[in-house]
Amino acid sequence: MFEEIQKKEAKIALIGLGYVGLPIALAFAKKVSVIGFDINESRIEMMQNGKDPSKELEAADFENCDIEFTTSRDVLKEARFFIVAVPTPIDEHKLPDLTPLIAASTTIGKVLKKGDYVVYESTVYPGCTEEDCVPILERESGLKFNVDFKVGYSPERINPGDANHTLTKVVKIVAGCDDAALETIANVYGMVVEAGLHKAPTIKVAEAAKCIENTQRDVNIALMNELSIIFNKMDINTYDVLEAAGSKWNFLKFSPGLVGGHCIGVDPYYLTYKAEGYGYHAQVINSGRYVNDSMGFYIAKQTVKMIIASGKHVSESKVLIMGATFKEDVSDIRNSKVADIVRELKSFAVTVDIVDPHASSEELKEEYSFGLTENPGDAYDAVIVAVNHKDYKNKGEDYFKSILSEKGILVDIKGIYKDQITDLQYWSL
């Protein structure tokens, strides 16, 4: 298989061309022949014209690539090595939603041939690949796992908005259903990953590793958020405390903030869901999730309290929120906790305007029922800088004075303007 791919006698197919799938597809396409498959026709059309719908890649990244972008299952039949990079979200009950993964497995199963490989990159709970996906591949193809086709798992580690930790520069975990499959999968990924590979002993180990990467970050950020709540009651600046504690060599440098997106705010729920199936309730992980999921409401309520304390009527107040994406310098709004701030403020009848240089107003309306304000005004009773986009970092106190009303409040969630504000009422986590 590896030799056929190298000689372009066998094609690699990427199923799902979002933040994860497209960079992988283009990286392989500079070496071998690739099919980029997605069900979204408008996104495919953009990629055919050298444009990244996620606005992460430049036109130059599409150059000198042997790739065919398609929504056609007939074209997908030409592939022999399938890589699945579809989203794995949670539903309204915070349970794993495998709908995209099941759909992708069904599609691949219909075109799977003897000798083919299927590698999953989507974040899942331990056991999902072999227990949930493989039976679909067998059912749809009529083929037998480990006899007619091979399966592997290689969790994605792409960080949206991060130009330093890209696919080629981060060690890649690879796992296969047997030793031969592991070697083939490692060789294929080795063509594009310069940082090296870690060969996990089983697919379940690789799945679990991905889950705990983000769970560890989630729990640590939850601790910082809880500390922030405590220090706020003590009238202590959390960032001053972290700066002092950070002078010790082994202090882990995490900071408080909103935890959303499609990774840190989601992956722990996949692990806790599977743990429940084994009769164990994950107390630390669930506690961390509770703290982080509550932060948007906490920030909104603190803002409302400060507006009331300034002598204003909440129902007549106006707040500007700067930033709507789930993290800085990306256009991705999935699971953005800024939406929680908006909902909570509106529950107090506050008038809320939202701006963001990266987000799509239409996508926000579709996902959260609110859009961006085209022409924000002034005389805001509070301005909440919710996302630390580069565009906001050079905004000085004079700028905020110009858009705030008398006794207006600057809420700086990530502490961007710490030690820069002298005249305004200032609050941060």
N, C-alpha and C positions, 0 to 999 in steps of 0.2 A: 504493500500500500504506500509506504513512504517513498519508495523509488518511483512509483507511478505518479505520485503527486509532484515530486521533484522534476520529472520529465514532462509534466503537464499532460500526462495521459489520464490522470484522474483529477477531478475538480473538488475543491473545498467549497462547501456552502455555509454561509452564515444566515441563520434564521433569527430575525429580529435585528433591526439596524438602528438602534437608539444610541445612547451615550456609550454603551459597551460594545454592541455588535459592529457598528460602523468602523471605529478605529481598528478593531481586530481584522475586519474584512479588508481594509485598505493596506494594513501591514502585510498580510499574506499576499495580497494582489501585486505587491511589488516584487514578489519572489515566484509565485505560482499562479495558476488559473483559479479564479474565484467566482462564485455566484452569490450575489447579495440578495436575499429574499426577505420581503416584508409585505404585510397585508395592506398597508396604507399606501394607496396609489399616489397621493399628492406628495408624500415623502419620497417615494421612489422616483417620481418625476424630478424633484429637486436634486436628488443625488445623481441622476443621469445627466444633469446640467452642472455637475461639479459643486453643488451647494450642500452644506451640512444643515439639516433642519434644526439640529440642536445648537448650532452656532458655536461649536467647539473647534471645528477643523477649518482650515483655510482651503481655498481653491487649489493651491499647490499640492495639498495632500492627496488630491485625486489624480494628479498627473503621473504618467508612466505606470499605471495600474492595469493589470489584466483582470478586469472585473465586469460582470454583467449584472445590472440591477434589475430585478423583476418581481412581479407578483404572481407569475405563472408557475403552476405546479409542474407543467410539462418541461419547463426549463430546469426546474429543481431536480428532475429525474436524472439529469446528466451528472449530478454530483455523486461522489463515493464516500466523502468524509464530511459529516454534518456537524456543525457547531451551533448549539442553541443558546441564544443570548436574549431571551424574552424577559419582560418584567415578571417579578413574583411579589405582588403587593399583598396587603391584608384587606379584609372586608370591614364593614361597619362594626362588626363584633370583635375586631382585632384578631381574627383567625386567618390563617394562610388562605390566599385565593390563588389556586393553581390553574385557573381558567386559561390564561395565556400559555402556560406550560403544557397543559393537556392538549390544547389546540395545536401547538407546535409539534408535539409528539405524534398526534393523529396525522398531521400533514406529512411528516417524515415517514411514518409507517406506510403510507400509501405509495411512496416512491422508493422504499428501501429494497435493496437487492442483496443477494448473497455476497458476503465479503465486505460489506459496508461497515463504516464506523459512525457512531453517534456520540458526541461529547457535549455534556451539559455545562454551561457556565453560570446559569441563573442560580441565585442564592436559594437554597432549599434546606429543609431539616434533614438530619442524618437518616438515610434509608430511602429518601424520596426517589432518587434516580432508579434504584433497582426495584423498589416496591410499588411505585406509582407510574413511572414512565415506561419502564421495560415492558410490562404487560400490555400497554397500549401499542407499543412498537410491534410486539408479537401478534397481537390481535389484528391490527390493520395490514400487516405485511404477510401474515401466514408463515413467517420464518421463526426459527428457534434461536433464542438468545444464547450466546456463547458457542453455538454450533454454526449458525448461518451469519450472524452479525455480532460485532463487538461494541461495547459501551464504555465510556469513560466520564470523568468529571474533572473540570479544571476551573475553580472559582475565579470569577472576575475580580480584579483589584484596581480597576480604573477609577480615578478620583476626578469627577467633573470639575473643571475650572483650574486644574492643577497641571501646569506644563512640565513639571519636573518628574512627577511619579506617573509616567505613561506606561503603556503595555510593555514596551521593550526594556524599560529601565527598572522594573520591579520583578523580583523573584516570583516565578509562577509555580503554583502547586499543580501537579498533575497526578491523576490516578486512573487505573484501568481495571477492567473486570477480571483480568488475569495478567501474568507477567509479560506475555507477548504483546498484549494490548497496551500495557503501560509503556513498553519500549517504543512502540509505534507512535503513540500519542506524544511521548516525550520528544521523539525525533521531529515530529511535525511542528510542535510549538517551539522547539529549539531553533527552527529556521528564523524566527522573528524575535524571540526573547533573548536579549543580550545579557541580562542580569543573572541568568541561570535558572535552573529548575529545581524544585523540591519534589521528589517522588514519594507520594503518600502510600502507605502499605495497602490501603483499601479505599474504595470510593466513599464509604461512610466516614472515614477519618478526614478525608478532604472536605466533605460536606460540613462536618462538625467544625473544622478549622475555620471555614468561612463564617459560620454562625458566630463563633466566639470572638473573632476579630472585631466585629462591630459591637457585640454585646459588652466586651471589655471597655470600649470607649463610652458606650452608653451609660454603664454603671459609674464610671469615673466622672463623667459630666454631670450625672445626677447628684453625685456627692457635692460637686462644686455649686450646683444650683441650690441644694439644701443649705449649704454653708452660706450662700448669698442671702437666703431668706433669714437665717439666724443673724448674720452680721448686720443686715438692714435694721432688725429690731434693736440692735446694739448701737446703731448709728456709726458703724465702722465700714469703710470702703473695702469691698471684697478684693478689688484689684491691688490695693495697697497690701492687704494681707498676703495675697498670692505672690506678690513681688518679694516680700520679706521671706516667706517660707521657701520660695524658689531659690534662695541663696544657698540652700543645702544641696549637696551633690546628687542625692538620690530622691529628691522631691519630684513627683511626676507633674509636669506642667500642663494641666488641663484648666479650662476656664468655663464659667457659667454661660448659658445662652439657650436659645431655642434649638431643639433637636428634632428636625423633620427629615424630609427627603425619603429616598427609596432604599436606604441602607440602614443607617444607625437607628432610625426611628421605626424600622420594620423588622429587621433580621432577628432581634431578640424574641419577637413573638413566634417566629418559626421554631425556635429552640424550646420555648416554654410550652408551646402546643404539643410538641413531641414528648416532652417530659411528662405532661399530664397523661399521655397515653400509657406511660409506664408507672402511673400512680404517684408521681412526685410533683408537688406544687413548688415551683422555683421562687422562693421568697425574695432573695436579694435582687434577682433580675426583674421580677415583677414590681418590686418596690422602686427600683430605678426607673422603670418605665412609667410608673404612676407620677413620680416627681417630674420627669421631663415632659410628660404629656400635659401636666398642669401649668407649665410655666407661662404659656400664652395668656391664660386666664389670670394668673397672678400678676403679670405685668400690666394688664388692662386695669385690674382692680386697684393696683398701686397708683396708676395714673389718675383714675377717677378720684381716689382719696386726696391726691395732691391738688386736683382742680377744686374740690370742695373746700379744702383747707385754705385755698387762695381767695375764698369768698365768692366763688362763681356758682351759678346754677348748672348742674351737670347736663340737664336736658337742653340747655341753651348753648352748650359748649361745642367747640369745633376742634378736631384733632387731625393732624397730618401724620400719616405713617409713611416713612421713607424705606422702601424695600418690601418686596412681596415674594421673592424666590426663596427656596429652602436654604440656600447658602449664598455666599458672596460670589459675584462675578460670573454667574451662570444664568441661563434662562429657564431652568427647570423649576416648576412650581409644585411638583408632586409632593404631597404630604407637607406642605408648607405650614408651619405653626403660626405664621403671621395671620393666617385666616382665623385662628382662635382669638387673637387680639382684636381683630375687626368685629367678630361676632359678639364678644363680651362687651366691647365699647358700645356697640349698637343696642345691646340689651338694656343699657342705661340711657337710651335715646340720644346718645352723642352723635353728632354729624361727623362722619369719617371720610377723609380724602386719602387716597393711596397713590403713590408714585413709585416707579421703578424703571431704570434705564434699560433693563434686560428682559423683563417679563412681557408677555403678550396679554393685552387687555381682554381679548376674546377668549383666550385659554382660561384666564382667571374667572371670567363670567360663567364659562361652561362648567368649571370645576367647583367654584365657591360662590357663585351668584353675585359677585361684585367685580367691577372693572377698575381700570386706572383712571385717575383724574387728569384730563389733558392739560388744563390750565389751573394749577393750584393757586390759591389766593394768598392772603396774609391774615393777620390778626388771629392766628390759631392759639387756642388756649394751651395746647401742648403739641409738641412735635416728638414723635417716637422714631428714632433711627433704629430700625429693626434688623437691617441687614448691612454688614460692613462692606458694601461695594467700594471699589477703588474710587468711583465717582464721588463718593461722599467724604472721603478721608481729608480732603483739603478744604472742606467747608469750615469756615471760622465762626467765632462767636458773633461777629457782625452780621453774617448771613442769617443766623438763627434769630437774632434780634429783629431783623427786617421782616421776618414772617411770623413772629410771635406777638401776641397781644401783651398788654401790660400785665405783669405777674405771670407771664407765660412760662411754661415748664419744658425743659429739654430732657427727654428720656433717652438715654444712650445705652442700649442694651449690652453692647459688647465693649463699652468703655473706650471708644475710639477717641473721644475728646477729653479723656481724663487729664486733669491739671491744665486744661486749656480754657476752661470756662470760669470766669471770675464774677460776672455781674448777674447772669441768669440763674434761676433756680434749676439745679441740675440733679439728676438721679440716674444711677446705673445699677445693674445687677451686682 
